[in-house]
Amino acid sequence: MLLANWRLVKELLETVDVALEVVDVRDPLSTRSKRFERLCSGLGIKYVVVLNKSDLVPRDVVRAWIKYFEEVEGMRAVPISAQKRLGTLKLRKIIRRLSDKKPLIVGVFGMPKVGKSTLINTWAGRHAARTSPYPGTPGYTKKAQLFNVGGGVYLLDTPGIIPVEGDEIEVTIRMNPIDTIKNPVATAVGLIKRIASHNPKAFREAYGIDSSDPDIILRELAFKRGWVYKSDKEPVITESAKLIIRDYLDGKIRFYVLPP
């Protein structure tokens, strides 16, 4: 999997008129990159924080994050759901207010699997950039690609940025194909703890497991799915760990954090 180094990010930023930093609205601070934002400011590039997957959290939470970024961080923030085609028209209008250049090149940046290519597909109205649900699978953006989306606008789809200050769990599950994560159980345990701390009912809602204890959740989920070793009938918790990571990336586990 190709990830963008900072030299490449700088080179790409120098080619665009407006930059979009796409983050996961369920946990924006763990999926943003302050270094990227500082780089934009240093280069004089106007940028917008795009709060993607806004259909997965309550509207008041989305509004709270917009208020946080605009009033606390002093940044432009726009909520969208690229997959559901929500909010993209407003995003286009904001971009046009920032620059009326023609042709206009808009760079789409962010961590892997925050929805950059899906945003481009939605904007273009066709599958201009192939997408895939999980890191490292076919459709992953291998290099920067420029797409003509009409109206004199070009979108630059870029390799994923892994912020140096990024959340360890988010970095692990977004930069690796799930089947190659070195210790999926440990990763899932950390993910379960984080999810349960914000939504204690998350695993009852997702799997019918009335517990927030990672060991219980992993074991019961494996039993529910029939993932057991033939020799001793013990649960194969590596499989349940991978499923939880997949379902988290897919938004099947209800989770979100509130602004500080």
C-alpha positions as a LaTeX table, in Angstrom:
\begin{tabular}{lrrr}
\hline
Residue & $x$ (\AA) & $y$ (\AA) & $z$ (\AA) \\
\hline
Met1 & 0.00 & 0.00 & 0.00 \\
Leu2 & 1.34 & 3.39 & $-1.00$ \\
Leu3 & 1.09 & 6.11 & 1.61 \\
Ala4 & 2.01 & 9.70 & 0.95 \\
Asn5 & 5.23 & 10.95 & 2.50 \\
Trp6 & 5.38 & 14.59 & 3.48 \\
Arg7 & 7.59 & 15.54 & 0.57 \\
Leu8 & 4.97 & 14.17 & $-1.82$ \\
Val9 & 2.16 & 15.88 & 0.11 \\
Lys10 & 3.97 & 19.21 & $-0.21$ \\
Glu11 & 4.55 & 18.66 & $-3.93$ \\
Leu12 & 0.90 & 17.82 & $-4.47$ \\
Leu13 & $-0.30$ & 20.80 & $-2.43$ \\
Glu14 & 1.78 & 23.10 & $-4.60$ \\
Thr15 & $-0.29$ & 21.98 & $-7.62$ \\
Val16 & $-3.77$ & 22.66 & $-6.18$ \\
Asp17 & $-5.89$ & 25.76 & $-5.70$ \\
Val18 & $-8.01$ & 24.44 & $-2.82$ \\
Ala19 & $-7.36$ & 21.48 & $-0.51$ \\
Leu20 & $-9.91$ & 19.25 & 1.18 \\
Glu21 & $-8.94$ & 17.38 & 4.34 \\
Val22 & $-11.42$ & 14.52 & 4.61 \\
Val23 & $-11.91$ & 13.18 & 8.14 \\
Asp24 & $-14.24$ & 10.66 & 9.76 \\
Val25 & $-16.88$ & 12.68 & 11.63 \\
Arg26 & $-17.24$ & 9.86 & 14.18 \\
Asp27 & $-13.80$ & 10.82 & 15.53 \\
Pro28 & $-12.45$ & 13.84 & 13.65 \\
Leu29 & $-9.51$ & 14.57 & 15.94 \\
Ser30 & $-8.13$ & 11.04 & 15.53 \\
Thr31 & $-8.43$ & 11.13 & 11.75 \\
Arg32 & $-7.14$ & 14.63 & 11.03 \\
Ser33 & $-3.57$ & 15.76 & 10.48 \\
Lys34 & $-2.43$ & 18.98 & 12.14 \\
Arg35 & 0.81 & 18.78 & 10.22 \\
Phe36 & $-1.12$ & 18.78 & 6.96 \\
Glu37 & $-3.12$ & 21.78 & 8.11 \\
Arg38 & 0.05 & 23.65 & 9.07 \\
Leu39 & 1.52 & 22.81 & 5.69 \\
Cys40 & $-1.52$ & 24.24 & 3.92 \\
Ser41 & $-1.30$ & 27.43 & 5.96 \\
Gly42 & 2.42 & 27.75 & 5.33 \\
Leu43 & 1.93 & 27.39 & 1.57 \\
Gly44 & $-1.03$ & 29.77 & 1.56 \\
Ile45 & $-3.40$ & 27.04 & 0.36 \\
Lys46 & $-7.04$ & 27.51 & 1.31 \\
Tyr47 & $-8.43$ & 24.31 & 2.79 \\
Val48 & $-11.67$ & 22.87 & 4.12 \\
Val49 & $-12.17$ & 20.15 & 6.73 \\
Val50 & $-14.68$ & 17.72 & 5.26 \\
Leu51 & $-16.59$ & 15.85 & 7.98 \\
Asn52 & $-17.47$ & 12.70 & 6.08 \\
Lys53 & $-19.84$ & 9.86 & 7.11 \\
Ser54 & $-22.14$ & 12.40 & 8.77 \\
Asp55 & $-25.07$ & 10.01 & 8.27 \\
Leu56 & $-23.56$ & 7.76 & 10.97 \\
Val57 & $-23.90$ & 10.24 & 13.85 \\
Pro58 & $-26.76$ & 12.37 & 15.26 \\
Arg59 & $-27.27$ & 15.78 & 13.68 \\
Asp60 & $-26.57$ & 17.62 & 16.92 \\
Val61 & $-23.17$ & 15.91 & 17.09 \\
Val62 & $-22.40$ & 17.00 & 13.53 \\
Arg63 & $-23.39$ & 20.57 & 14.40 \\
Ala64 & $-21.21$ & 20.45 & 17.51 \\
Trp65 & $-18.18$ & 19.45 & 15.44 \\
Ile66 & $-18.82$ & 22.19 & 12.90 \\
Lys67 & $-19.01$ & 24.71 & 15.74 \\
Tyr68 & $-15.82$ & 23.31 & 17.27 \\
Phe69 & $-13.76$ & 23.58 & 14.09 \\
Glu70 & $-15.10$ & 27.00 & 13.17 \\
Glu71 & $-15.08$ & 28.66 & 16.60 \\
Val72 & $-12.25$ & 26.87 & 18.42 \\
Glu73 & $-9.92$ & 25.97 & 15.56 \\
Gly74 & $-10.87$ & 28.84 & 13.25 \\
Met75 & $-11.24$ & 26.46 & 10.30 \\
Arg76 & $-13.86$ & 25.89 & 7.62 \\
Ala77 & $-15.76$ & 22.64 & 8.18 \\
Val78 & $-18.43$ & 21.04 & 6.02 \\
Pro79 & $-20.39$ & 17.86 & 6.86 \\
Ile80 & $-21.09$ & 15.37 & 4.09 \\
Ser81 & $-21.96$ & 11.75 & 3.50 \\
Ala82 & $-20.16$ & 10.91 & 0.29 \\
Gln83 & $-21.74$ & 7.48 & 0.14 \\
Lys84 & $-25.27$ & 8.84 & 0.64 \\
Arg85 & $-24.61$ & 11.88 & $-1.59$ \\
Leu86 & $-25.46$ & 14.31 & 1.21 \\
Gly87 & $-23.88$ & 17.74 & 1.58 \\
Thr88 & $-21.74$ & 17.58 & $-1.55$ \\
Leu89 & $-23.57$ & 20.44 & $-3.29$ \\
Lys90 & $-22.85$ & 22.73 & $-0.33$ \\
Leu91 & $-19.22$ & 21.66 & $-0.42$ \\
Arg92 & $-18.97$ & 22.58 & $-4.11$ \\
Lys93 & $-20.45$ & 26.02 & $-3.42$ \\
Ile94 & $-17.96$ & 26.66 & $-0.61$ \\
Ile95 & $-15.07$ & 25.63 & $-2.83$ \\
Arg96 & $-16.25$ & 28.01 & $-5.55$ \\
Arg97 & $-16.45$ & 30.82 & $-2.99$ \\
Leu98 & $-12.83$ & 30.15 & $-2.07$ \\
Ser99 & $-11.64$ & 30.30 & $-5.67$ \\
Asp100 & $-13.26$ & 31.17 & $-8.99$ \\
Lys101 & $-10.30$ & 29.98 & $-11.05$ \\
Lys102 & $-10.88$ & 27.95 & $-14.19$ \\
Pro103 & $-9.61$ & 25.37 & $-14.42$ \\
Leu104 & $-9.81$ & 24.83 & $-10.66$ \\
Ile105 & $-7.76$ & 22.03 & $-9.13$ \\
Val106 & $-9.05$ & 20.70 & $-5.80$ \\
Gly107 & $-6.81$ & 18.32 & $-3.87$ \\
Val108 & $-8.52$ & 15.60 & $-1.80$ \\
Phe109 & $-6.34$ & 14.56 & 1.14 \\
Gly110 & $-6.78$ & 12.50 & 4.29 \\
Met111 & $-6.09$ & 9.23 & 6.04 \\
Pro112 & $-6.86$ & 5.98 & 4.18 \\
Lys113 & $-10.50$ & 4.93 & 4.16 \\
Val114 & $-12.05$ & 8.21 & 5.23 \\
Gly115 & $-13.92$ & 8.35 & 1.91 \\
Lys116 & $-11.72$ & 10.38 & $-0.43$ \\
Ser117 & $-12.33$ & 8.28 & $-3.55$ \\
Thr118 & $-16.03$ & 7.90 & $-2.72$ \\
Leu119 & $-16.29$ & 11.70 & $-2.58$ \\
Ile120 & $-14.72$ & 11.93 & $-6.02$ \\
Asn121 & $-17.06$ & 9.25 & $-7.40$ \\
Thr122 & $-20.07$ & 11.10 & $-6.00$ \\
Trp123 & $-18.93$ & 14.43 & $-7.37$ \\
Ala124 & $-18.17$ & 12.99 & $-10.79$ \\
Gly125 & $-21.45$ & 11.09 & $-10.93$ \\
Arg126 & $-19.64$ & 7.95 & $-12.06$ \\
His127 & $-16.99$ & 5.58 & $-10.76$ \\
Ala128 & $-14.09$ & 7.82 & $-11.73$ \\
Ala129 & $-11.84$ & 6.45 & $-8.99$ \\
Arg130 & $-12.28$ & 2.85 & $-7.93$ \\
Thr131 & $-13.12$ & 2.37 & $-4.26$ \\
Ser132 & $-12.82$ & $-0.55$ & $-1.86$ \\
Pro133 & $-14.17$ & $-1.02$ & 1.66 \\
Tyr134 & $-10.97$ & $-2.04$ & 3.44 \\
Pro135 & $-7.33$ & $-0.91$ & 3.41 \\
Gly136 & $-5.04$ & $-2.70$ & 0.99 \\
Thr137 & $-7.72$ & $-4.27$ & $-1.18$ \\
Pro138 & $-8.19$ & $-3.61$ & $-4.93$ \\
Gly139 & $-9.31$ & $-0.06$ & $-5.59$ \\
Tyr140 & $-6.95$ & 1.49 & $-3.08$ \\
Thr141 & $-5.46$ & 4.73 & $-4.43$ \\
Lys142 & $-1.93$ & 3.79 & $-5.46$ \\
Lys143 & $-0.82$ & 7.19 & $-6.70$ \\
Ala144 & $-2.17$ & 10.69 & $-7.13$ \\
Gln145 & $-4.78$ & 10.81 & $-9.88$ \\
Leu146 & $-6.43$ & 13.83 & $-11.50$ \\
Phe147 & $-10.10$ & 13.59 & $-12.51$ \\
Asn148 & $-12.12$ & 16.01 & $-14.63$ \\
Val149 & $-15.47$ & 16.29 & $-12.84$ \\
Gly150 & $-16.93$ & 18.96 & $-15.10$ \\
Gly151 & $-17.53$ & 22.69 & $-14.83$ \\
Gly152 & $-13.84$ & 23.42 & $-15.11$ \\
Val153 & $-13.12$ & 21.56 & $-11.86$ \\
Tyr154 & $-10.48$ & 18.86 & $-11.47$ \\
Leu155 & $-10.18$ & 16.71 & $-8.37$ \\
Leu156 & $-6.80$ & 15.33 & $-7.32$ \\
Asp157 & $-7.17$ & 11.98 & $-5.56$ \\
Thr158 & $-4.12$ & 11.36 & $-3.39$ \\
Pro159 & $-2.49$ & 8.49 & $-1.49$ \\
Gly160 & $-3.48$ & 8.27 & 2.15 \\
Ile161 & $-1.81$ & 10.40 & 4.78 \\
Ile162 & $-0.96$ & 8.74 & 8.07 \\
Pro163 & $-0.57$ & 11.64 & 10.53 \\
Val164 & 2.55 & 11.41 & 12.66 \\
Glu165 & 0.39 & 12.50 & 15.59 \\
Gly166 & $-2.48$ & 10.16 & 14.62 \\
Asp167 & $-4.34$ & 7.87 & 17.00 \\
Glu168 & $-2.50$ & 4.53 & 17.19 \\
Ile169 & $-5.59$ & 2.38 & 16.68 \\
Glu170 & $-6.81$ & 4.44 & 13.72 \\
Val171 & $-3.36$ & 4.32 & 12.13 \\
Thr172 & $-3.15$ & 0.53 & 12.55 \\
Ile173 & $-6.55$ & $-0.30$ & 11.08 \\
Arg174 & $-6.34$ & 2.22 & 8.24 \\
Met175 & $-2.79$ & 1.66 & 6.99 \\
Asn176 & $-2.91$ & $-2.16$ & 6.91 \\
Pro177 & $-5.08$ & $-4.72$ & 5.14 \\
Ile178 & $-7.04$ & $-6.32$ & 7.97 \\
Asp179 & $-5.63$ & $-9.79$ & 7.33 \\
Thr180 & $-2.07$ & $-8.47$ & 7.69 \\
Ile181 & $-2.49$ & $-6.61$ & 11.00 \\
Lys182 & 0.19 & $-8.14$ & 13.20 \\
Asn183 & $-1.96$ & $-8.54$ & 16.29 \\
Pro184 & $-5.63$ & $-8.12$ & 15.35 \\
Val185 & $-6.81$ & $-9.24$ & 18.79 \\
Ala186 & $-4.83$ & $-6.55$ & 20.62 \\
Thr187 & $-5.99$ & $-3.98$ & 18.07 \\
Ala188 & $-9.62$ & $-5.06$ & 18.44 \\
Val189 & $-9.35$ & $-4.98$ & 22.24 \\
Gly190 & $-8.20$ & $-1.36$ & 22.08 \\
Leu191 & $-10.93$ & $-0.54$ & 19.59 \\
Ile192 & $-13.61$ & $-2.22$ & 21.73 \\
Lys193 & $-12.51$ & $-0.28$ & 24.81 \\
Arg194 & $-12.62$ & 3.00 & 22.92 \\
Ile195 & $-16.03$ & 2.30 & 21.41 \\
Ala196 & $-17.51$ & 1.08 & 24.72 \\
Ser197 & $-16.24$ & 4.16 & 26.56 \\
His198 & $-18.40$ & 6.32 & 24.28 \\
Asn199 & $-21.30$ & 3.92 & 23.71 \\
Pro200 & $-21.63$ & 1.14 & 26.31 \\
Lys201 & $-24.54$ & $-0.36$ & 24.33 \\
Ala202 & $-22.62$ & $-0.56$ & 21.05 \\
Phe203 & $-21.99$ & $-4.29$ & 21.06 \\
Arg204 & $-25.47$ & $-5.18$ & 22.21 \\
Glu205 & $-26.83$ & $-3.14$ & 19.32 \\
Ala206 & $-24.41$ & $-4.60$ & 16.78 \\
Tyr207 & $-24.18$ & $-8.23$ & 17.87 \\
Gly208 & $-26.64$ & $-8.84$ & 20.69 \\
Ile209 & $-23.79$ & $-9.15$ & 23.19 \\
Asp210 & $-24.68$ & $-7.39$ & 26.44 \\
Ser211 & $-21.16$ & $-6.62$ & 27.63 \\
Ser212 & $-18.42$ & $-4.06$ & 27.20 \\
Asp213 & $-15.65$ & $-6.46$ & 28.24 \\
Pro214 & $-13.38$ & $-7.11$ & 25.22 \\
Asp215 & $-12.64$ & $-10.73$ & 26.15 \\
Ile216 & $-16.34$ & $-11.58$ & 26.55 \\
Ile217 & $-17.26$ & $-9.79$ & 23.34 \\
Leu218 & $-14.57$ & $-11.53$ & 21.28 \\
Arg219 & $-15.40$ & $-14.97$ & 22.67 \\
Glu220 & $-19.20$ & $-14.64$ & 22.39 \\
Leu221 & $-18.99$ & $-13.24$ & 18.88 \\
Ala222 & $-16.82$ & $-16.15$ & 17.78 \\
Phe223 & $-19.30$ & $-18.64$ & 19.27 \\
Lys224 & $-22.22$ & $-16.85$ & 17.60 \\
Arg225 & $-20.53$ & $-17.12$ & 14.21 \\
Gly226 & $-19.41$ & $-20.71$ & 14.73 \\
Trp227 & $-15.73$ & $-19.82$ & 14.73 \\
Val228 & $-14.28$ & $-22.54$ & 16.98 \\
Tyr229 & $-11.25$ & $-24.80$ & 16.84 \\
Lys230 & $-12.15$ & $-28.37$ & 15.94 \\
Ser231 & $-9.76$ & $-29.82$ & 18.50 \\
Asp232 & $-11.04$ & $-28.21$ & 21.70 \\
Lys233 & $-14.05$ & $-26.13$ & 20.58 \\
Glu234 & $-12.40$ & $-22.95$ & 21.89 \\
Pro235 & $-13.42$ & $-19.75$ & 20.08 \\
Val236 & $-11.23$ & $-18.42$ & 17.26 \\
Ile237 & $-11.09$ & $-14.86$ & 18.57 \\
Thr238 & $-8.76$ & $-13.67$ & 15.79 \\
Glu239 & $-11.73$ & $-13.98$ & 13.41 \\
Ser240 & $-14.08$ & $-12.05$ & 15.68 \\
Ala241 & $-11.37$ & $-9.41$ & 16.13 \\
Lys242 & $-11.11$ & $-8.96$ & 12.35 \\
Leu243 & $-14.89$ & $-8.77$ & 12.02 \\
Ile244 & $-15.10$ & $-6.00$ & 14.61 \\
Ile245 & $-12.42$ & $-4.02$ & 12.79 \\
Arg246 & $-14.26$ & $-4.47$ & 9.47 \\
Asp247 & $-17.60$ & $-3.51$ & 10.96 \\
Tyr248 & $-16.07$ & $-0.43$ & 12.55 \\
Leu249 & $-14.67$ & 0.70 & 9.20 \\
Asp250 & $-18.07$ & 0.01 & 7.61 \\
Gly251 & $-19.92$ & 2.05 & 10.25 \\
Lys252 & $-21.91$ & $-0.96$ & 11.45 \\
Ile253 & $-20.97$ & $-0.34$ & 15.09 \\
Arg254 & $-22.58$ & 2.83 & 16.46 \\
Phe255 & $-19.80$ & 5.03 & 17.75 \\
Tyr256 & $-18.91$ & 8.69 & 17.87 \\
Val257 & $-17.06$ & 11.11 & 20.11 \\
Leu258 & $-18.03$ & 14.61 & 21.16 \\
Pro259 & $-15.88$ & 17.72 & 20.74 \\
Pro260 & $-13.61$ & 18.60 & 23.69 \\
\hline
\end{tabular}
